[in-house]
Amino acid sequence: MNEKKWVVYLLRCSDNSLYCGVSNNLKNRLTEHNSGKGAKYTRSRRPVEVVGVSPEMTKSEALQLERRIKTLPADKKLSKLSRAGDRMTIATDLKAMTKPLRQITCGKN
C-alpha cells in the first residue's frame, strides 16, 4: 500500500493572509475551506485559493513539514514549501479546479 498520499498545501485567503494545512484529498479539503466547513482560520477569510502544494509524502512527513512552515514568516513560507521536494505544483496547475469550486461555494453563502 502506498502511504505517500499526503500533501502540505498553502492557501491565500481573501484578506491576503496565508494558511498552511495537510490533506490526503486536496480537492475535498479546498471545498471544505471555501464552504466555511474547513479550518476556523479560513471560515471568515473566504474565498481561499491554493498557492502551493508539496509533493506527495507520508502523513508523518506532511505533519512535520506543516509544523516547520507554520513557524516561518509569511514571506518565507512559499520558498520553504518549494524546497520540500523535487517537484512543486503551483496554483496555476490547480486553477481549473479552484474556479468551479469557488463558483459553487460562493453561491451557497
Secondary structure, 3 states (H helix, E strand, C coil): CCCCCEEEEEEECCCCCEEEEEECCHHHHHHHHHHCCCCHHHHCCCCCEEEEECCCECHHHHHHHHHHHHCCCHHHHHHHHHCCCCCCEEHHHHHHHHHHHHHHHHCCC
